[in-house]
């Protein structure tokens, strides 16, 4: 499983790193970022929750 944040869509609300800080980060004035490595099994549920709750559907999980 991998996560990607659509940079142009992200509104920097901070929800994804709040739900899953192991995968997502947010720097002031920048769109959210996701780790580039394979997401470990123990983080996958939280990662999917972050994607499902993104208010602008900027997170793509594959």
Order of alpha helices (4+ residues) and beta strands (2+ residues): beta-alpha-beta-beta-alpha-beta
